[in-house]
Amino acid sequence: MAIRQRRYGGPRDFHLISEFLARHYQPGNRDGNWFQAEWEYAYTHPYFDESVIGEIGLWEEDGELVAAATYESRLGEAFFTRNPRGCSA
């Protein structure tokens, strides 16, 4: 199936990314992704610029999150999160 990109859609996607990071966590950060706690910290930090939250990108395949691009506090930073096992595409 094709991978589709979409914009971040609010609190439901916060939980989607949180679950994704927790599920794919690898000891020693072998996956290269943020830890779930880092995502939660950034998202709830007072300096997090919510005015551009729609710029967070999500990639899904068959309704399952396979990657995300986000920022820590403001646009201009970029952090990429991906499924370390790849996807079918």
N, CA, C and O atoms as a GROMACS GRO file, in nm:
protein
  356
    1MET      N    1   0.084  -0.118   0.000
    1MET     CA    2   0.000   0.000   0.000
    1MET      C    3   0.088   0.124   0.000
    1MET      O    4   0.203   0.119   0.044
    2ALA      N    5   0.036   0.232  -0.048
    2ALA     CA    6   0.111   0.357  -0.057
    2ALA      C    7   0.124   0.425   0.079
    2ALA      O    8   0.036   0.416   0.165
    3ILE      N    9   0.234   0.493   0.096
    3ILE     CA   10   0.255   0.574   0.215
    3ILE      C   11   0.194   0.711   0.188
    3ILE      O   12   0.217   0.770   0.083
    4ARG      N   13   0.116   0.760   0.284
    4ARG     CA   14   0.050   0.890   0.269
    4ARG      C   15   0.100   0.984   0.378
    4ARG      O   16   0.120   0.946   0.493
    5GLN      N   17   0.121   1.109   0.337
    5GLN     CA   18   0.165   1.212   0.431
    5GLN      C   19   0.046   1.298   0.468
    5GLN      O   20  -0.041   1.326   0.385
    6ARG      N   21   0.042   1.340   0.593
    6ARG     CA   22  -0.061   1.433   0.637
    6ARG      C   23  -0.005   1.520   0.749
    6ARG      O   24   0.100   1.492   0.806
    7ARG      N   25  -0.077   1.626   0.778
    7ARG     CA   26  -0.037   1.718   0.885
    7ARG      C   27  -0.086   1.667   1.020
    7ARG      O   28  -0.184   1.593   1.029
    8TYR      N   29  -0.017   1.708   1.122
    8TYR     CA   30  -0.053   1.678   1.260
    8TYR      C   31  -0.194   1.728   1.287
    8TYR      O   32  -0.229   1.839   1.247
    9GLY      N   33  -0.275   1.645   1.354
    9GLY     CA   34  -0.416   1.679   1.373
    9GLY      C   35  -0.459   1.703   1.516
    9GLY      O   36  -0.579   1.695   1.545
   10GLY      N   37  -0.368   1.732   1.607
   10GLY     CA   38  -0.408   1.764   1.743
   10GLY      C   39  -0.383   1.652   1.842
   10GLY      O   40  -0.302   1.563   1.818
   11PRO      N   41  -0.454   1.656   1.956
   11PRO     CA   42  -0.427   1.564   2.066
   11PRO      C   43  -0.428   1.415   2.029
   11PRO      O   44  -0.350   1.338   2.085
   12ARG      N   45  -0.514   1.375   1.938
   12ARG     CA   46  -0.514   1.232   1.901
   12ARG      C   47  -0.381   1.193   1.840
   12ARG      O   48  -0.335   1.080   1.859
   13ASP      N   49  -0.318   1.284   1.767
   13ASP     CA   50  -0.188   1.254   1.707
   13ASP      C   51  -0.075   1.260   1.809
   13ASP      O   52   0.027   1.193   1.792
   14PHE      N   53  -0.093   1.339   1.915
   14PHE     CA   54   0.005   1.336   2.023
   14PHE      C   55   0.016   1.194   2.077
   14PHE      O   56   0.126   1.141   2.095
   15HIS      N   57  -0.098   1.132   2.101
   15HIS     CA   58  -0.100   0.995   2.154
   15HIS      C   59  -0.049   0.895   2.050
   15HIS      O   60   0.019   0.799   2.085
   16LEU      N   61  -0.080   0.918   1.924
   16LEU     CA   62  -0.032   0.830   1.817
   16LEU      C   63   0.121   0.830   1.812
   16LEU      O   64   0.183   0.724   1.804
   17ILE      N   65   0.182   0.949   1.817
   17ILE     CA   66   0.328   0.959   1.816
   17ILE      C   67   0.387   0.900   1.944
   17ILE      O   68   0.488   0.830   1.939
   18SER      N   69   0.324   0.927   2.058
   18SER     CA   70   0.372   0.872   2.185
   18SER      C   71   0.377   0.719   2.181
   18SER      O   72   0.476   0.658   2.219
   19GLU      N   73   0.269   0.659   2.135
   19GLU     CA   74   0.263   0.513   2.126
   19GLU      C   75   0.365   0.459   2.027
   19GLU      O   76   0.428   0.356   2.051
   20PHE      N   77   0.382   0.528   1.916
   20PHE     CA   78   0.480   0.489   1.814
   20PHE      C   79   0.621   0.487   1.872
   20PHE      O   80   0.695   0.390   1.854
   21LEU      N   81   0.658   0.594   1.943
   21LEU     CA   82   0.792   0.602   2.001
   21LEU      C   83   0.813   0.495   2.108
   21LEU      O   84   0.920   0.434   2.114
   22ALA      N   85   0.713   0.471   2.190
   22ALA     CA   86   0.725   0.368   2.294
   22ALA      C   87   0.737   0.229   2.231
   22ALA      O   88   0.817   0.147   2.277
   23ARG      N   89   0.660   0.203   2.128
   23ARG     CA   90   0.660   0.071   2.064
   23ARG      C   91   0.793   0.041   1.995
   23ARG      O   92   0.838  -0.074   1.996
   24HIS      N   93   0.855   0.142   1.936
   24HIS     CA   94   0.977   0.119   1.858
   24HIS      C   95   1.105   0.150   1.933
   24HIS      O   96   1.214   0.146   1.876
   25TYR      N   97   1.093   0.182   2.061
   25TYR     CA   98   1.212   0.211   2.142
   25TYR      C   99   1.311   0.095   2.137
   25TYR      O  100   1.272  -0.021   2.148
   26GLN      N  101   1.438   0.128   2.120
   26GLN     CA  102   1.545   0.029   2.125
   26GLN      C  103   1.650   0.077   2.224
   26GLN      O  104   1.692   0.193   2.216
   27PRO      N  105   1.694  -0.008   2.316
   27PRO     CA  106   1.795   0.032   2.414
   27PRO      C  107   1.918   0.094   2.348
   27PRO      O  108   1.958   0.055   2.238
   28GLY      N  109   1.975   0.192   2.416
   28GLY     CA  110   2.093   0.260   2.362
   28GLY      C  111   2.059   0.352   2.246
   28GLY      O  112   2.149   0.398   2.175
   29ASN      N  113   1.931   0.378   2.226
   29ASN     CA  114   1.883   0.464   2.117
   29ASN      C  115   1.930   0.414   1.981
   29ASN      O  116   1.962   0.493   1.892
   30ARG      N  117   1.934   0.282   1.964
   30ARG     CA  118   1.977   0.224   1.837
   30ARG      C  119   1.887   0.261   1.720
   30ARG      O  120   1.930   0.261   1.605
   31ASP      N  121   1.762   0.293   1.749
   31ASP     CA  122   1.670   0.332   1.641
   31ASP      C  123   1.692   0.477   1.598
   31ASP      O  124   1.647   0.516   1.490
   32GLY      N  125   1.759   0.558   1.679
   32GLY     CA  126   1.785   0.697   1.645
   32GLY      C  127   1.666   0.790   1.667
   32GLY      O  128   1.677   0.910   1.641
   33ASN      N  129   1.555   0.737   1.715
   33ASN     CA  130   1.436   0.818   1.738
   33ASN      C  131   1.441   0.884   1.875
   33ASN      O  132   1.519   0.846   1.961
   34TRP      N  133   1.356   0.984   1.892
   34TRP     CA  134   1.338   1.042   2.024
   34TRP      C  135   1.284   0.935   2.117
   34TRP      O  136   1.218   0.841   2.073
   35PHE      N  137   1.312   0.948   2.245
   35PHE     CA  138   1.243   0.869   2.346
   35PHE      C  139   1.104   0.928   2.361
   35PHE      O  140   1.085   1.048   2.337
   36GLN      N  141   1.008   0.848   2.401
   36GLN     CA  142   0.872   0.898   2.418
   36GLN      C  143   0.870   1.015   2.516
   36GLN      O  144   0.797   1.112   2.495
   37ALA      N  145   0.949   1.007   2.622
   37ALA     CA  146   0.952   1.115   2.722
   37ALA      C  147   1.005   1.246   2.663
   37ALA      O  148   0.962   1.354   2.706
   38GLU      N  149   1.096   1.239   2.567
   38GLU     CA  150   1.145   1.362   2.502
   38GLU      C  151   1.033   1.429   2.423
   38GLU      O  152   1.019   1.551   2.426
   39TRP      N  153   0.954   1.348   2.351
   39TRP     CA  154   0.841   1.401   2.276
   39TRP      C  155   0.741   1.468   2.371
   39TRP      O  156   0.695   1.579   2.345
   40GLU      N  157   0.709   1.400   2.479
   40GLU     CA  158   0.613   1.455   2.576
   40GLU      C  159   0.666   1.585   2.636
   40GLU      O  160   0.591   1.682   2.651
   41TYR      N  161   0.794   1.588   2.670
   41TYR     CA  162   0.856   1.708   2.727
   41TYR      C  163   0.848   1.824   2.628
   41TYR      O  164   0.808   1.935   2.665
   42ALA      N  165   0.886   1.800   2.504
   42ALA     CA  166   0.885   1.906   2.404
   42ALA      C  167   0.743   1.959   2.383
   42ALA      O  168   0.721   2.080   2.378
   43TYR      N  169   0.648   1.867   2.369
   43TYR     CA  170   0.510   1.903   2.337
   43TYR      C  171   0.443   1.982   2.450
   43TYR      O  172   0.357   2.065   2.424
   44THR      N  173   0.483   1.955   2.574
   44THR     CA  174   0.418   2.021   2.689
   44THR      C  175   0.502   2.136   2.745
   44THR      O  176   0.461   2.199   2.842
   45HIS      N  177   0.617   2.163   2.686
   45HIS     CA  178   0.705   2.269   2.735
   45HIS      C  179   0.644   2.406   2.706
   45HIS      O  180   0.582   2.425   2.601
   46PRO      N  181   0.660   2.502   2.797
   46PRO     CA  182   0.601   2.635   2.774
   46PRO      C  183   0.654   2.706   2.649
   46PRO      O  184   0.585   2.792   2.594
   47TYR      N  185   0.774   2.672   2.604
   47TYR     CA  186   0.830   2.736   2.485
   47TYR      C  187   0.789   2.668   2.355
   47TYR      O  188   0.826   2.715   2.247
   48PHE      N  189   0.713   2.561   2.362
   48PHE     CA  190   0.667   2.491   2.242
   48PHE      C  191   0.572   2.582   2.166
   48PHE      O  192   0.470   2.625   2.220
   49ASP      N  193   0.603   2.611   2.041
   49ASP     CA  194   0.523   2.702   1.958
   49ASP      C  195   0.405   2.627   1.897
   49ASP      O  196   0.417   2.563   1.793
   50GLU      N  197   0.292   2.636   1.964
   50GLU     CA  198   0.172   2.566   1.917
   50GLU      C  199   0.109   2.632   1.795
   50GLU      O  200   0.024   2.571   1.730
   51SER      N  201   0.149   2.754   1.762
   51SER     CA  202   0.089   2.823   1.648
   51SER      C  203   0.125   2.758   1.515
   51SER      O  204   0.059   2.782   1.414
   52VAL      N  205   0.228   2.676   1.514
   52VAL     CA  206   0.271   2.609   1.390
   52VAL      C  207   0.265   2.456   1.402
   52VAL      O  208   0.330   2.385   1.327
   53ILE      N  209   0.186   2.409   1.497
   53ILE     CA  210   0.182   2.265   1.523
   53ILE      C  211   0.134   2.186   1.400
   53ILE      O  212   0.168   2.069   1.384
   54GLY      N  213   0.056   2.249   1.315
   54GLY     CA  214   0.009   2.183   1.193
   54GLY      C  215   0.120   2.154   1.093
   54GLY      O  216   0.099   2.083   0.995
   55GLU      N  217   0.238   2.208   1.118
   55GLU     CA  218   0.353   2.181   1.030
   55GLU      C  219   0.421   2.048   1.062
   55GLU      O  220   0.505   2.002   0.985
   56ILE      N  221   0.385   1.986   1.174
   56ILE     CA  222   0.437   1.852   1.203
   56ILE      C  223   0.381   1.759   1.097
   56ILE      O  224   0.261   1.760   1.070
   57GLY      N  225   0.467   1.679   1.038
   57GLY     CA  226   0.424   1.587   0.933
   57GLY      C  227   0.420   1.443   0.982
   57GLY      O  228   0.507   1.399   1.056
   58LEU      N  229   0.318   1.372   0.940
   58LEU     CA  230   0.302   1.230   0.973
   58LEU      C  231   0.292   1.151   0.844
   58LEU      O  232   0.228   1.195   0.748
   59TRP      N  233   0.355   1.035   0.841
   59TRP     CA  234   0.347   0.944   0.727
   59TRP      C  235   0.286   0.814   0.776
   59TRP      O  236   0.330   0.757   0.875
   60GLU      N  237   0.184   0.769   0.704
   60GLU     CA  238   0.112   0.648   0.743
   60GLU      C  239   0.104   0.551   0.625
   60GLU      O  240   0.098   0.591   0.509
   61GLU      N  241   0.106   0.424   0.660
   61GLU     CA  242   0.087   0.318   0.562
   61GLU      C  243  -0.019   0.225   0.617
   61GLU      O  244  -0.005   0.173   0.728
   62ASP      N  245  -0.125   0.204   0.541
   62ASP     CA  246  -0.237   0.120   0.586
   62ASP      C  247  -0.290   0.164   0.721
   62ASP      O  248  -0.324   0.080   0.805
   63GLY      N  249  -0.297   0.296   0.744
   63GLY     CA  250  -0.349   0.349   0.869
   63GLY      C  251  -0.255   0.342   0.987
   63GLY      O  252  -0.294   0.378   1.098
   64GLU      N  253  -0.133   0.298   0.966
   64GLU     CA  254  -0.035   0.287   1.074
   64GLU      C  255   0.076   0.390   1.054
   64GLU      O  256   0.127   0.407   0.944
   65LEU      N  257   0.112   0.458   1.161
   65LEU     CA  258   0.219   0.557   1.156
   65LEU      C  259   0.351   0.488   1.125
   65LEU      O  260   0.388   0.391   1.191
   66VAL      N  261   0.424   0.539   1.024
   66VAL     CA  262   0.556   0.483   0.991
   66VAL      C  263   0.667   0.586   1.005
   66VAL      O  264   0.784   0.549   1.007
   67ALA      N  265   0.632   0.716   1.013
   67ALA     CA  266   0.734   0.820   1.030
   67ALA      C  267   0.667   0.951   1.070
   67ALA      O  268   0.548   0.972   1.048
   68ALA      N  269   0.748   1.039   1.128
   68ALA     CA  270   0.701   1.173   1.164
   68ALA      C  271   0.818   1.270   1.156
   68ALA      O  272   0.934   1.232   1.177
   69ALA      N  273   0.788   1.395   1.126
   69ALA     CA  274   0.887   1.503   1.130
   69ALA      C  275   0.830   1.610   1.222
   69ALA      O  276   0.718   1.657   1.202
   70THR      N  277   0.907   1.647   1.322
   70THR     CA  278   0.859   1.741   1.422
   70THR      C  279   0.968   1.841   1.461
   70THR      O  280   1.078   1.838   1.406
   71TYR      N  281   0.937   1.926   1.553
   71TYR     CA  282   1.031   2.024   1.606
   71TYR      C  283   1.024   2.019   1.757
   71TYR      O  284   0.928   1.968   1.814
   72GLU      N  285   1.128   2.073   1.823
   72GLU     CA  286   1.129   2.068   1.970
   72GLU      C  287   1.057   2.186   2.033
   72GLU      O  288   0.977   2.169   2.125
   73SER      N  289   1.084   2.306   1.985
   73SER     CA  290   1.015   2.422   2.042
   73SER      C  291   0.969   2.519   1.935
   73SER      O  292   0.869   2.589   1.955
   74ARG      N  293   1.039   2.526   1.822
   74ARG     CA  294   1.000   2.620   1.716
   74ARG      C  295   1.040   2.564   1.580
   74ARG      O  296   1.128   2.478   1.570
   75LEU      N  297   0.975   2.613   1.476
   75LEU     CA  298   1.013   2.574   1.340
   75LEU      C  299   1.156   2.620   1.314
   75LEU      O  300   1.203   2.719   1.370
   76GLY      N  301   1.223   2.547   1.230
   76GLY     CA  302   1.364   2.572   1.203
   76GLY      C  303   1.449   2.459   1.257
   76GLY      O  304   1.562   2.437   1.213
   77GLU      N  305   1.394   2.387   1.354
   77GLU     CA  306   1.454   2.264   1.404
   77GLU      C  307   1.382   2.151   1.332
   77GLU      O  308   1.266   2.166   1.292
   78ALA      N  309   1.447   2.040   1.315
   78ALA     CA  310   1.380   1.926   1.253
   78ALA      C  311   1.427   1.797   1.318
   78ALA      O  312   1.547   1.772   1.332
   79PHE      N  313   1.332   1.716   1.357
   79PHE     CA  314   1.360   1.585   1.415
   79PHE      C  315   1.275   1.482   1.341
   79PHE      O  316   1.154   1.498   1.328
   80PHE      N  317   1.340   1.380   1.294
   80PHE     CA  318   1.272   1.277   1.217
   80PHE      C  319   1.263   1.149   1.298
   80PHE      O  320   1.361   1.105   1.360
   81THR      N  321   1.148   1.090   1.297
   81THR     CA  322   1.120   0.966   1.367
   81THR      C  323   1.069   0.868   1.263
   81THR      O  324   0.985   0.903   1.180
   82ARG      N  325   1.120   0.747   1.267
   82ARG     CA  326   1.076   0.649   1.167
   82ARG      C  327   1.069   0.511   1.229
   82ARG      O  328   1.130   0.483   1.332
   83ASN      N  329   0.994   0.426   1.163
   83ASN     CA  330   0.987   0.286   1.204
   83ASN      C  331   1.122   0.222   1.171
   83ASN      O  332   1.158   0.215   1.054
   84PRO      N  333   1.197   0.176   1.270
   84PRO     CA  334   1.329   0.120   1.242
   84PRO      C  335   1.325  -0.009   1.160
   84PRO      O  336   1.427  -0.051   1.105
   85ARG      N  337   1.209  -0.071   1.153
   85ARG     CA  338   1.196  -0.195   1.075
   85ARG      C  339   1.154  -0.167   0.931
   85ARG      O  340   1.136  -0.260   0.852
   86GLY      N  341   1.138  -0.040   0.898
   86GLY     CA  342   1.099  -0.005   0.762
   86GLY      C  343   0.949  -0.018   0.741
   86GLY      O  344   0.872  -0.028   0.837
   87CYS      N  345   0.910  -0.018   0.616
   87CYS     CA  346   0.771  -0.034   0.578
   87CYS      C  347   0.768  -0.115   0.450
   87CYS      O  348   0.874  -0.152   0.398
   88SER      N  349   0.651  -0.142   0.399
   88SER     CA  350   0.642  -0.230   0.283
   88SER      C  351   0.676  -0.160   0.152
   88SER      O  352   0.700  -0.226   0.051
   89ALA      N  353   0.678  -0.026   0.153
   89ALA     CA  354   0.706   0.047   0.029
   89ALA      C  355   0.852   0.043  -0.008
   89ALA      O  356   0.893   0.099  -0.109
   0.00000   0.00000   0.00000
